[in-house]
Amino acid sequence: MSFHAYLFFSGTCKDAFTRYSQIFGGELFVMTNAEASGGGMPGAEPDMVIHAALTLADGSMLMASDDPTGDGGGTKGVSVSYTAKDAGEATRVFEALSEGGEVTGPLQETFFSPMFGTCTDRWDVAWMVNTEATAT
């Protein structure tokens, strides 16, 4: 069993996922309404993303689409959590995600992690960046 986050955007899904693939690497899949078999979603614009998936080497997956209602769906009270292998990777990812967005909690050592911080990216997605705890 596993959980995978699924995000909704208001016409910016392709831009966001292109950037996420630059930050995290992995394999990016993006399907627009025009590319969907069976004509896609009725009433949706041809360039609207109906499914995007970023799959990382470890099998982690982040998925999304553009919300056909245009309101981006509700994301209050939700953050995507990313755990980096070390402090250097956490810093690189945190800086890239917060570029054009807002740092809501600076990246710093905490009682539970060598590096932890929170930010909201330029697409209004909340992130928690964490670092694997070192063995003691």
N, C-alpha and C positions, 0 to 999 in steps of 0.2 A: 504494500500500500504506500502511496505517496501523495503529497499535496503539491500543486503547482499554482502559482499566482496567475490570474488572468486580468489584464488591465483594459480599460476602455478609454479611448481618446476621441476628441471631437475634430477629426480630419487631420490629425498630426501623427497618427500611429506609425506610418512609414518613416517619417523623420526621426521619431523617438527611437524606433527599433534599429534604424541604421546607425544611430549614435551608440546605442547600447551594444551593438555588435562590435563597434570600434573599441569600446571600453572593455568589454568582457571577452571578446573573441567568440569562438563557437561557430555554429552553423545557423545562418539566418534563413528563414523561409517567410516570404510575404506573398499573399494572394489578394488581388484586388477583386472587386465585384465583377469587372469585365472579364477576368480570367476564370471565374467560377463556372463549372459545368451547370447546365440547366438554367442559365440566365442569371444566376446569382440571387441577391436579395431584391425583391420587387421594390421599386421606388428609390433604391440606393444609387448614388452617383457611381459611374463606372470606375473612378480612381479610388473610391472608398476601400480601405483595407477591411476585408471580411475575416481574415485570419493571418496572424503573424506569430511565429514561434522562434525563439532563440534557444538553441540547445547547446549546452556546454559539454566539454569533454567528459565530465564526471556524470553526465546524464541529467543534470539539473536543467530545468526548462522554465522559461518565462514566456507567457503567451499574451496576446492582445488582439484587439480589433478597433476599428472606428465605430463609435456608437451611432447607429442610424438616426437616433432622436436628436443628435447634435449636442446633448448636454454633458457628454463625457461620463455619464453614470456617477454614482456616488462613491467616493473614496475616502470619506471622513472616517477617522479611526483606524485606518489601515496603512501599514508601511511594508515595503518590500525589504526583506532582510538579506544582506549579502555577507558571507563570512569569507574573508581573505586568508590566504595561507600565512602571511606575515605583515608586519607593520608597513613595510615599503609598498606592498601591493594595496593595502588598505588606504594608504595616503594617496596613491595614484588614482584609485577608483573614486574615493571620496571627492578629491579635487575635480575630477572629470564630471561626476554627477552633479556637483553643486555649482559648476560653471553655468552662469546665466540663471541660476535658481537662488535658493536661500539656505544658508547654514542655520539649522535650528538647534543644533547641539554640536559644539566643536569636537573634532576628532582628538581624542586624548585617552590616556590610560585610565582604566576604571578598576574597581575591585573585582570585576568579573571578566575583564578582557585587557590585553596589552594595548589595544586601540579600539575605541568605539566612538561613533559620531552619528548624528542624524542630519539629514538635509531634505529639501524639496527641490527636485530638478526643474528645469525650465518648462516641462510639460505638466507641472503640478503633481508629480508622483512623489510620494514620501518614501525615503530610503533610510534604512539603518545599516551602517557599515560596521562590521565587527571583525575581529581578528581571532583566529584560533588560539586558545589558551596554550601557553607553553607548559610542558611537563615539568613538575617540580620534584 
